[in-house]
Amino acid sequence: MPVQSSEVQELNKIRELRRALADKRRLAEESRVKALAAPAPCMAIRSAHPLTEPEGFHFATDDRLKTHGMETRQDAGQYKEACFTSDLRHYTTVVRNLLFASHKGDEC
């Protein structure tokens, strides 16, 4: 095979790709025609009996297992009106003597 320039090689490659694309399109068209010509694999038929049988739903929460008594804060005991700030966490102030390296010998 003689040496070809890159331009001729590119043209040959484009020609081959176009030929492959034309083959794929032809095959796809043949497959489409076959698929449309064939009868459907199944037909939708309405059944004489319903496929599912409806069953009544009876909502009852008392039959379920309960993990707690469903009490709220108001129900738990004597409810009293509380101030928001009194419900916050309470921290005690800790006072410590800080000993610095420069005051090792001195006690505060």
N, C-alpha and C positions, 0 to 999 in steps of 0.2 A: 504494500500500500504506500503510495507516494506521500510525502510530507505535505500536510495541508496547513493553510494559514488559520489563525484563530477565528477569523471571520467566517471562513468556510465551515470550520468545525461547529461554530455556533449555529449556522444556518442548518447544518445536518441535524444537530440536536433538536432544534425547533421543529424541523420536519418530522422527526421521529416522535416527539411529544404530541404533535398535532395528530399523527396517525394513531397513536395510542388512545388519545382522547376520543377520536372518531369511533374507534372500536368499542370503547366503554359506553359511549352514547348509543351505539347500535345495539349492544347487548342489553342495556337498560330499557330501550324501547321495545325490544322483543319480550323481555320479562314483563313489562307493563301490559303489553297486548295479551300475553298468556294469562296474566292475573285477572284482567278484566273479562276475558272470554270464559274463564272457568266458572262453574256454578259456585254459589256460596257454600262454605263447608257446613253450615248449619242454618236453620231457619228459626226465627223467633216464633214460638208456639205458646199460646196461653194455656196454662195448666188448668185442668178441671178442678184440682184441689189447690188451695193456697199453699205457697211454699213455706210460709211461716204461719204459726197460729198465734194470734194475739192473746196475751194473758193479762188479766187485770193486775194493777199495781196497787197494793195496799200500803200506804205510808204509815208506819208505826215506829216511833222512836223508843217506846217503853220496852220493847223486846230486846233492844240492843244492850250490850254490856257497857256499863258506865264506869269510868275510872275515878270520877270525882262527883261530888254532890251538886255541881253546877252552882256553887255559891259565888256571889259577887262580894265585893268589899262591904257593900251595904248590908248584905244578908248575914255575913259572918258573925257579927256581934253588934253591940250597941254602936250605931253609927253616930259619929260626932263631926261637926263641921270643923275642919282643921285649916290652919293657915298654911299656905304653900311653903313658906320659909321654914316652918317647924318640921315639915316632912323631909327636908333635905338632910343629907348625911351630916353627922356631927363629928368634927375632928377636934382633938385636944391639942393645944399648943405645946410643943416640946421645946424646952429651953435647955440648951447645952452650952457648956463652956468650951469655946473653941480654942485649941492650943495650936499656936503657930510655931514654926521652926525658930523664929527669932526670939520667942518668949518661953523657951523650953524650961528654963530655970525658974521663971516667975509663975506663980499660981494666981489666978484671978480671984 
